[in-house]
Every structure is written in C-alpha cells, then in structure tokens.
Amino acid sequence: MKTWNPYSSKTLAQLACIALLSGCVLLAGCRRKNRNFAEPAQPAFLSIAEANWSNGSSQIEANSTPDSKAISTGNGLSTQFSDGDRLGLFLRGDSYEPVDNRMVTYTPEEGDIITKWVIDGDPITLYQNEATLTAYFPYSEYGKLLMDSIPLVAGAYDVNTNDVVWQRDKVHSTHTQAMFLNMQHAMTRVKLIFSKAPATDPTTYLGAGKIEAVQIADANTVAEEDQVIYVDGFLNLETETPTILPAVRGRVIISATKTLSEEGVLYDFLLLPVATINPGAVQLHILIDDKTITTEFPTSLINAWKAGTAYTYEVTVRNGDSQVVFGKVGTTPWNYGGKISGDLDPSNPEYGGGDVEDWGNNGWGVEITSPQNTDINGNFVVSPDPKSSVTWSTNASTYCSNKGEGWRLPTQNEVMYLYCLAPYFSNNEAFVNDYYWSATQNSEIAVTPMMWYVDFNIGKTAFNRTSQSYYMRCIKDKETTEQTYPYITTASNGGVVIVLRDENGGVDEANLFPDKLTASATGTEKSTDNRMARKFRVQKAQGQSNTVEWADAVSYCDNLVEEDCDDWRLPSQRELMLIWVMGANSSVTSGYVNDTGVGDSSAKPISSSYLYQQSDFTPFSTSADYWAASEVSSSDYWAWHVAFDNGYTDLTGTKTSSRNVRCVRDEW
C-alpha cells in the first residue's frame, strides 16, 4: 500500500510545474476539546484559488490566465475542473474549530483572473496560527462522512465519480488563499486492452468476439485473510500520512459489451492499491461469447499495483483452446507525470525480456446453471436471473418490468430482507456475494440520483449513482391464503415477538440459529453467529438511556433483567436489519418507497402491522444508530450498526464510538 508525505520540501512553484493529478480528502491533526481563540487584527476569511502563481507566493503573475489543472488522465495529461465540480474541505489547527466535509463548488466567472471557488456555508475565519487545509475530489455525500473514512469504491474508472484525489495546503490570517496543485490519487488504475491477431494469423480468434464483462478477482484457492482485491474501502485522513483501510473483499467487475478487434478494446479498472500480487493469486476473467476464460495475472515484472500509478496490459485472445496471452505492459506514474517507470525497459517493454509469454491453455470456464424461481415462504418469490451485473440507469430500471407477469425490482427493504436470508440463498446459487440494486432512491440527496443497494457479501446497505454496475434480482408478489413469514405476534406477558419460523413452517433453517441463545453472539458478519432466532422478542422500552460503546452495549443486554426475562442479548447484524425492515419506527416506510416506477411501494415483506404500531412498544429513535452484536470481518476494531432514520447499515467507526442499544431475546 502506498502512502504519501503531504509535507514535501518542494515549493508551490515546483509543484505547479509537475503534471497535476486527481486526489482525495485528507487532513492531519485531531480534534481538541479546549481551544483559546486568538482574534485576528482584522477579519480574514479563507478562499480557494487555482491560478498561475509566481514563485509559490500569493501574487498572481502579470497577464496570467486562470490555470485550474487538477486531474491526471493517466497519460501524462491533465484535465480541467468543470463548472459545478465540487471539492470537499477539512480544516484543522490550534485555535480553530474543526471544519468537516465543507462543500466547495467550482463556479468560474468569465473575465476573472482567479478561478472562483464558492465555499458553502458561513465564511471560515483564519487566525494568526497556521491551519492545515485538505481538499479532495469528488465531493462525497456518503452517509455521515468522517475524516478517517473517506469512501473508496472500485469499479470502472470514472474521473468524475470514483477517482478520489486529495491535497493539502497551509493557511493563516496573512495567507488566506489556499491552492491545491498536484493532487494525489488514492487508488490505482489497471487498464486492459483486449485484441485478436490479424485474420492472416492462424492463431486469430474465430468466434464472434462479444465481450460482455471483465472481472479481476482473487483466485478461489487463496485464503480469505490473504486476499487482496477489495470492492471498497476508506481513506483515513486523521493521520499525518494518509492510509487506506480496505473494507470489503470481493470481485471487481466491469459489465460493458464490446467486440474483440485487431485494434483492441479497453476495459479501464480503478482499484484499491495492492501491496503484493503473489504468483497465481489474482485472476482475470473474461466473459466472451457466453463463455468464461480465466487466467492469472503475470507477476514476473509487476507484482504490485500502487496508488497513483496506472498499469496498462495488452492482452490477446487466441483461437483453438481460447487462450489468453499477456503481451506488453506499461506503467504511468499518475502522481508525478507521464513517464515510463524504471520497472520496464521503454525500448523493449514486452514481458519475458522481449518474448511474449504464453500463459497456457486456460480452457473455458464452467457455466453455472441458475435455479428456478425461489419461494421463500413470504409475500413474494425471487427470480434467479440475470447472472451478470448491470447499471441501474440502463438495465435495472427496466429489466424486471420487461419480464412481464408482475415481476418488479425489489425496494430497499425487500433487498435487505433477502440479505437476511442469504445463508439459504448461498446454498442454491440464487445470489452471489456482490452488490444488488433496489428500486428505492435516496431522497436525502437531490443533486445526483442515488439508488439504494445491499452488499450480499457482508450486508452493507448504502446508495450509489445509477451509472454503477451491480447485480439485481426480480421479485413478484405471491398470492396465497396461507401464513407467510416473517410476522409479529404478542407473547403471553405482552412482549413483542418477531416470528420467522413456527410449527407450521417459515423461513429455511439455514437462516436460523440451531439452538436457543442466552447471550450475545459476537462473531463476524460472515460467521454462523450472524443468523437469526426463529422467534425473538424485541425490548419494548428504549433500552440504555445514554449512547454507549459497543462492549458496553453487549454487557448491558447480557445483564439486562426486564419484562420478566433475564436472558437478553444484543441482536446479530441480520436480526438488527430485520428489526428495521419490520418497522421499528415510522421511518421504515422510506425503505418501501418506489421513487422510480419499477418497484411496488405498496408491498412489504412482512405479513403483519409494523413494530412501532404494537401496543406499549417504544419506537426506535429516528435520528440514531443502533449497535449489532456482530463484529466486522475486515477489522477487529469495528462492529456493525444500523441507522434507524433510513436503514443505512454500516461497518465504519470503531467499537469505541457511542451508539444506541436495544436488546432482544429468544422466544422459543
């Protein structure tokens, strides 16, 4: 993993001479509770400038024109910021109130010599003491953004959506204009150019050459703790040197239909950096002509994908046994201009010292046969197709409705419920461990349409732009007079109980704890501790009066005596998500909203009234996060929690963070 030193000895003038590049948010320092504010002699306010500066000073060169270079294309070139582009801003320093994720919008005015950046909100006052200012692009509206968890999302490269770049500057009352040159990339870029030999070559590929998807993934033989490909993660800007915190392991897929040609077609990946690529550990999968070819990435010369570097692989698809041959490779250091690095000989950059290395007969991959429609003993059935990821805007929005017969894209809460049943689905191949779209739009973000999704690998529930490629499943309502599950009932002493399975049937046993629990099960979201009880009571009272750390939440529930019961526990991640779906408060209806015309806003996966409508039940707070007992598989320092204003299920934030508590107990 590459780290950066933001306090370079180079002057701003030197920095301005270097090809400028995209980067991400970052800020050194920490929050201080006690501050003595020193008022400046006269008001001094922060401003942001991008211009031709002279010798690193605050003076503009005579007759200069605005020069707002920022984002490298990876080819040694720079791009310009466009009208409406937004940065995020953090400020830290002695005597300063912290500024967190302040939005800054690029609004150039014709004729102005200084490019105009408009800082949202009240002016930021500067004092005599120096402060560190960090800018990142593109601005993120990701949940409750914290400085130690700037989101990084792998996928198809897009300079304006996921290519996170950052830079720092120093400001004070006599240096009020911050300038962000030479922005640094947080991620790595892997470009794959697929081609076939000329028609006269006997090895030329003879098929139609229809490529539908390309995937980079860890080999199946690699142990989970040794896997290096992540679908997302975070940039930690709390430390002096930024660090990347990988979060969710998985396959990175680009679903885009292109036709193999002699000239070549490009699939451009943006990935979290990989410190070491061991031989045979990282694989390339190509879905071509309805078959899958798999091969290993060569590591003889390139055995790491570093932050701020673009790697271009030339790949030939051949005939016969459908071989994949890695040919030439080139590296471009994004952060420092467009030169070929020392890893390769520019005069002879082919693998194997000039010989094109043949990586052998890879054969065709095994084509998976999907199951039939799945009945979950609930209010709807699930379709197993399609088998590939799709963008929401071009496929997910219409695919289900085009199937006819009442098929639709499930709402946010319906997809969350399907994740709760994932242990069963993993046995019949209906779902894969990847992201799945919903029909629900995040109504809190008006600038860019964001659709809710659920990660079936770990359960994270969040939102993203419609241009992203995720999987999807279609559902349709089931007409039945029999009992469907889950439902809510009342215990003999008045307790409120969620029923997933009873003597008449219910959800599959694979989703349930085999035995009755009397204490919190604190294994990770991927362990058997993340199941659900067949019947469990939800604490009717609010629970702990104050927000507490995770360990205290576990202790509180394990020692609680209430409602004539002494065997309470903290709910698992899936149980807590189900509590949201079952209507812990009136905000639950936001997760059943169909903003897009492709779902059904009247449908819900439960066959009873909501939890908050039950007698004497105190609704969950609509402005609070609640702890789950489940720890996070990718970090010993995190535990799962759910936001009960919108169902946002997240893993970020340490166990020492303060959140709300509500306990459950097995009722069978």
RABELKA-V44483 format. One record per backbone hydrogen bond with DSSP energy under -1.0 kcal/mol. NH is the residue of the N-H (numbers start at 1). CO is the residue of the C=O. If there is no record, write none. Layout:
nh:NH co:CO
nh:NH co:CO
This chain:
nh:15 co:11
nh:16 co:12
nh:18 co:15
nh:24 co:165
nh:27 co:237
nh:46 co:124
nh:47 co:176
nh:49 co:178
nh:54 co:59
nh:57 co:54
nh:61 co:52
nh:64 co:61
nh:70 co:79
nh:73 co:77
nh:79 co:71
nh:81 co:68
nh:84 co:106
nh:85 co:82
nh:87 co:104
nh:88 co:136
nh:89 co:102
nh:90 co:134
nh:91 co:99
nh:92 co:132
nh:96 co:93
nh:99 co:91
nh:102 co:89
nh:104 co:87
nh:105 co:118
nh:106 co:85
nh:107 co:116
nh:112 co:109
nh:115 co:50
nh:118 co:105
nh:120 co:103
nh:126 co:44
nh:131 co:171
nh:132 co:92
nh:133 co:169
nh:134 co:90
nh:135 co:167
nh:136 co:88
nh:137 co:23
nh:137 co:165
nh:139 co:86
nh:145 co:143
nh:149 co:146
nh:150 co:235
nh:152 co:233
nh:154 co:231
nh:155 co:270
nh:157 co:268
nh:161 co:158
nh:162 co:158
nh:163 co:158
nh:164 co:162
nh:165 co:23
nh:165 co:137
nh:166 co:23
nh:166 co:184
nh:167 co:135
nh:169 co:133
nh:171 co:131
nh:172 co:175
nh:173 co:127
nh:175 co:172
nh:178 co:47
nh:184 co:166
nh:186 co:164
nh:188 co:271
nh:189 co:309
nh:190 co:269
nh:191 co:311
nh:192 co:267
nh:193 co:313
nh:194 co:265
nh:195 co:315
nh:196 co:261
nh:201 co:198
nh:204 co:201
nh:211 co:258
nh:212 co:287
nh:213 co:287
nh:214 co:254
nh:215 co:285
nh:216 co:252
nh:217 co:283
nh:219 co:281
nh:222 co:219
nh:226 co:223
nh:227 co:224
nh:231 co:248
nh:233 co:152
nh:234 co:245
nh:235 co:150
nh:236 co:243
nh:237 co:147
nh:243 co:236
nh:245 co:234
nh:247 co:232
nh:248 co:232
nh:250 co:229
nh:252 co:216
nh:254 co:214
nh:258 co:211
nh:260 co:209
nh:265 co:194
nh:267 co:192
nh:269 co:190
nh:270 co:155
nh:271 co:188
nh:274 co:305
nh:277 co:303
nh:281 co:278
nh:283 co:217
nh:284 co:295
nh:285 co:215
nh:286 co:293
nh:287 co:213
nh:288 co:291
nh:289 co:210
nh:291 co:288
nh:293 co:286
nh:295 co:284
nh:297 co:282
nh:305 co:274
nh:308 co:187
nh:309 co:306
nh:310 co:332
nh:311 co:189
nh:312 co:330
nh:313 co:191
nh:314 co:328
nh:315 co:193
nh:316 co:325
nh:317 co:195
nh:318 co:323
nh:319 co:203
nh:325 co:316
nh:327 co:314
nh:329 co:349
nh:330 co:312
nh:332 co:310
nh:333 co:339
nh:334 co:308
nh:334 co:332
nh:335 co:308
nh:336 co:333
nh:344 co:341
nh:348 co:345
nh:355 co:352
nh:365 co:292
nh:374 co:382
nh:381 co:476
nh:382 co:374
nh:383 co:474
nh:390 co:470
nh:393 co:466
nh:395 co:391
nh:396 co:391
nh:397 co:392
nh:398 co:395
nh:399 co:395
nh:402 co:398
nh:403 co:400
nh:404 co:401
nh:407 co:404
nh:408 co:475
nh:409 co:598
nh:413 co:591
nh:415 co:411
nh:416 co:412
nh:417 co:413
nh:418 co:414
nh:419 co:415
nh:420 co:416
nh:422 co:419
nh:424 co:421
nh:425 co:421
nh:426 co:422
nh:427 co:424
nh:434 co:432
nh:436 co:454
nh:437 co:471
nh:438 co:452
nh:439 co:410
nh:442 co:450
nh:445 co:442
nh:451 co:464
nh:452 co:440
nh:453 co:462
nh:454 co:436
nh:455 co:460
nh:456 co:434
nh:459 co:455
nh:461 co:649
nh:462 co:453
nh:464 co:451
nh:468 co:465
nh:470 co:390
nh:471 co:435
nh:475 co:408
nh:476 co:381
nh:478 co:379
nh:485 co:377
nh:487 co:499
nh:489 co:497
nh:491 co:495
nh:494 co:491
nh:497 co:489
nh:498 co:536
nh:499 co:487
nh:500 co:534
nh:501 co:534
nh:502 co:505
nh:505 co:502
nh:507 co:500
nh:511 co:508
nh:512 co:509
nh:513 co:532
nh:525 co:631
nh:527 co:524
nh:530 co:527
nh:531 co:529
nh:532 co:511
nh:536 co:498
nh:537 co:665
nh:538 co:496
nh:539 co:663
nh:548 co:659
nh:550 co:655
nh:553 co:549
nh:554 co:550
nh:555 co:551
nh:556 co:552
nh:557 co:553
nh:558 co:554
nh:559 co:555
nh:560 co:557
nh:562 co:565
nh:565 co:562
nh:569 co:664
nh:576 co:572
nh:577 co:573
nh:578 co:574
nh:579 co:575
nh:580 co:576
nh:581 co:577
nh:582 co:578
nh:583 co:580
nh:588 co:585
nh:589 co:586
nh:590 co:587
nh:591 co:588
nh:592 co:589
nh:603 co:600
nh:607 co:486
nh:611 co:582
nh:612 co:583
nh:614 co:611
nh:617 co:614
nh:618 co:540
nh:620 co:584
nh:626 co:642
nh:627 co:660
nh:628 co:640
nh:629 co:571
nh:631 co:523
nh:632 co:638
nh:635 co:632
nh:640 co:630
nh:641 co:650
nh:642 co:626
nh:643 co:648
nh:644 co:624
nh:647 co:643
nh:649 co:461
nh:650 co:641
nh:655 co:637
nh:657 co:654
nh:659 co:548
nh:660 co:625
nh:664 co:569
nh:665 co:537
nh:667 co:535
